[in-house]
Amino acid sequence: MLQQYIRGFGRKKPPPSARINWEHPLSRGLTGCWLFNGDRGFDYTLRSRFLSPTGNPLYVPSDHGGVSTRLLASSSQYWSSADSPVLSTGDIDFFFVALVDLASKPANVMTILSKEDSIASAAEYRMEWRNTTDRFRFIIFNSAGGATGVAADALGVPSVGKLYFVMVWHDSIANTINIQVNNSATNSAAEGIAIVDSTATFRIGALSTGTVSNFWNGRVAGVWFWKRRLLSLSDRLWLQNEPFEMFQQPITRTWFV
């Protein structure tokens, strides 16, 4: 039964009495894990909020043998959750991983994930593909709407239709923001500003500066969110070299039996 729930996405969540605790090496500080399999926006850590769909996102087979959410920019599709302490950051250590591909390269920014409602008052962080440079990019914001970003120049130009493992993180000790894609080198930049803990909505596949826009066009196979000191080199090597193991055994704090 335990193995069924570890590997069997899409099954109903059992009652609390049917849970046991088990610590995966990467579970420490894991705050959110959205895999878009079966449970559709369910957070496998049981700590964050469920994500609500907008625009009826599609579900398609993914390269890992499971299911990805297929977001169509033309249909304004995305996933979202209202602000909560679990999803907020500020000047702390945090780390996002997203497994995505681009179905096209339009003449505008496309958002992988964001916590951003208006740049002047409620923007916190954003993970994107930027059309003007053709790069994946990570951006943080301060309370006045000031921004600092870093681009995945080590990867260079991403290809349409190829799955990418995009890792971004804020290091509050070194005061840097960082991005690494697949097995490329890490690109880092001085943060330069104090990242704000905002009240913005958390979205996967869109941002808002007053109007929800800049939709992702492509697949999102999973998003993971840690609040902890940056993952160690061995952790990141494991993530880079064995990314699909997380789909076979999601690294949650609680397993079902």
C-alpha positions in Angstrom: 0.0 0.0 0.0 2.9 2.4 0.8 4.5 1.7 -2.6 1.1 2.3 -4.2 0.8 5.8 -2.9 4.5 6.6 -3.5 4.3 5.7 -7.1 0.6 5.9 -7.8 -0.3 9.5 -8.6 -3.9 10.3 -9.1 -5.2 8.2 -6.2 -7.3 9.8 -3.5 -5.6 11.2 -0.4 -6.1 8.7 2.5 -7.2 9.8 6.0 -4.7 11.2 8.4 -4.7 7.9 10.3 -3.2 6.3 7.3 -0.1 8.5 7.1 3.5 7.8 8.3 6.4 10.2 8.4 9.6 9.5 6.4 12.4 12.0 5.8 13.7 12.1 2.3 17.2 13.7 2.2 15.8 16.6 0.2 12.6 17.1 2.3 14.2 19.5 4.7 12.7 22.9 4.1 10.5 21.7 1.2 7.5 24.0 1.2 5.7 23.1 -2.0 5.7 20.3 -4.6 3.2 20.6 -7.4 3.4 17.8 -10.0 0.1 18.2 -11.9 -0.5 14.5 -11.9 -4.0 13.1 -11.1 -4.6 15.4 -8.1 -4.4 18.5 -10.4 -2.8 21.2 -8.5 -2.4 19.2 -5.3 0.6 20.1 -3.1 2.4 16.8 -2.3 4.1 18.3 0.8 0.6 18.8 2.3 1.9 22.2 3.6 1.1 24.7 0.8 -2.2 25.5 -0.8 -3.9 23.7 -3.6 -3.6 25.6 -6.9 -6.7 26.7 -8.7 -6.8 26.5 -12.5 -7.8 29.3 -14.8 -8.7 28.9 -18.4 -9.1 25.1 -18.2 -5.4 24.0 -18.5 -4.8 20.8 -20.5 -3.0 17.6 -19.4 -0.6 15.9 -21.7 1.9 13.0 -21.4 5.3 14.1 -20.2 8.7 12.8 -20.9 8.9 11.2 -17.4 5.9 8.9 -18.1 3.5 10.9 -16.0 1.3 13.9 -16.8 2.2 17.6 -17.3 0.0 20.6 -17.4 0.0 22.0 -20.9 -0.6 25.8 -20.7 -1.9 27.6 -23.8 -1.1 31.3 -23.8 -3.8 31.9 -26.3 -6.4 30.7 -23.8 -4.9 32.6 -20.8 -4.3 29.4 -18.8 -2.5 29.3 -15.5 -2.6 28.0 -11.9 -2.8 30.2 -8.8 -3.1 30.5 -5.0 -3.8 33.5 -2.8 -0.9 34.8 -0.7 0.0 32.8 2.4 3.0 32.7 4.8 4.0 29.4 3.2 4.3 31.0 -0.2 5.9 34.3 0.9 9.7 34.9 1.2 11.3 38.2 2.0 15.0 38.3 2.8 15.4 34.6 3.5 17.0 31.6 1.7 14.7 30.0 -0.8 15.0 27.7 -3.8 12.6 27.0 -6.8 12.9 24.2 -9.3 10.7 24.0 -12.4 10.6 21.4 -15.1 9.3 23.1 -18.3 9.4 23.4 -22.0 8.6 26.1 -24.5 6.0 25.4 -27.2 6.9 28.7 -28.9 8.9 31.9 -28.6 6.5 34.9 -28.8 7.4 38.5 -28.9 6.8 38.9 -25.1 8.0 37.7 -21.7 6.5 34.3 -20.7 6.2 33.5 -17.0 7.1 30.2 -15.5 6.0 31.3 -12.0 5.5 34.5 -10.1 4.4 36.2 -6.9 3.5 39.5 -8.4 0.3 41.6 -8.5 1.7 45.1 -9.3 5.3 46.1 -9.7 4.9 49.2 -7.6 3.5 47.6 -4.5 3.1 43.8 -4.5 5.8 42.1 -6.5 8.1 39.6 -4.9 9.7 37.1 -7.3 9.4 35.9 -10.9 10.8 33.0 -13.0 10.5 33.7 -16.7 11.7 33.3 -20.3 12.6 36.7 -21.7 12.0 37.2 -25.4 14.5 40.1 -25.9 17.4 38.0 -24.7 16.0 34.5 -25.4 17.1 33.4 -21.9 15.5 31.9 -18.8 15.7 34.5 -16.0 15.1 35.0 -12.3 14.0 38.3 -10.8 13.4 39.6 -7.3 11.6 42.8 -6.2 11.7 45.2 -3.3 8.8 47.1 -1.7 9.2 50.1 -4.1 9.1 47.9 -7.2 12.8 47.9 -7.8 14.1 44.8 -9.4 17.3 42.7 -9.7 17.5 39.9 -12.2 19.9 37.2 -13.4 19.8 35.4 -16.7 20.8 31.8 -17.5 23.6 32.9 -19.9 25.6 29.7 -19.2 22.8 27.7 -20.8 22.3 30.2 -23.6 19.4 30.0 -26.0 16.8 27.3 -25.0 15.2 25.2 -27.7 11.5 24.9 -28.4 10.0 21.6 -27.4 12.9 20.5 -25.1 12.3 19.9 -21.4 14.5 22.1 -19.1 15.2 21.7 -15.4 15.4 25.3 -14.2 16.7 26.0 -10.7 16.7 29.5 -9.1 17.6 30.5 -5.6 18.1 33.5 -3.3 21.1 33.2 -1.0 20.5 35.5 2.0 24.1 35.0 3.4 26.0 35.7 0.2 23.3 38.3 -0.9 23.0 36.8 -4.4 20.3 35.5 -6.7 21.2 32.5 -8.9 20.0 30.4 -11.8 21.1 27.1 -13.2 19.5 25.1 -16.0 20.1 21.4 -16.6 23.9 20.7 -16.2 25.0 24.2 -17.2 27.2 26.4 -14.9 25.4 28.7 -12.4 24.9 32.3 -13.2 24.8 34.6 -10.1 24.2 38.3 -9.5 24.4 40.5 -6.4 20.9 41.0 -5.1 21.3 44.8 -4.7 17.9 45.2 -3.1 16.0 43.8 -0.1 13.4 41.3 -1.4 9.9 42.1 -0.1 7.5 39.8 1.6 4.5 40.8 -0.4 0.7 40.0 -0.4 0.8 39.1 -4.1 -0.9 36.0 -5.6 1.3 33.0 -6.4 0.9 31.9 -10.0 2.3 29.2 -12.2 2.2 30.2 -15.8 1.3 33.9 -15.5 2.1 37.2 -13.7 0.0 40.3 -13.0 0.9 44.0 -13.0 -2.7 44.9 -12.6 -4.0 42.6 -15.3 -3.0 38.9 -15.5 -0.8 38.4 -18.5 2.5 37.1 -19.9 1.2 33.5 -19.9 3.4 30.5 -20.3 3.0 28.6 -23.6 4.2 25.1 -23.1 4.4 22.3 -20.6 5.0 22.5 -16.8 5.8 19.1 -15.5 6.4 20.1 -11.9 7.4 22.9 -9.5 9.3 22.5 -6.2 9.8 25.2 -3.6 12.3 25.0 -0.6 12.8 27.6 2.2 16.3 26.7 3.2 20.0 27.5 2.6 20.8 26.9 -1.0 20.9 23.2 -1.9 24.4 21.7 -1.5 26.4 20.8 -4.6 25.6 17.1 -4.1 21.9 17.9 -3.8 22.0 19.9 -7.0 24.0 17.3 -8.8 21.4 14.7 -7.8 18.6 17.0 -9.0 20.4 17.5 -12.3 21.3 13.9 -13.0 18.2 12.2 -11.6 15.4 14.7 -12.0 12.8 12.1 -12.9 13.3 10.2 -9.7 11.2 12.9 -8.0 8.3 11.9 -10.2 8.6 8.3 -9.1 9.0 9.2 -5.4 7.9 12.8 -4.7 10.1 14.2 -1.9 7.4 15.0 0.6 7.5 15.0 4.4 4.7 12.5 4.7 4.1 9.3 2.9 0.8 7.5 2.8 0.2 3.8 3.7 
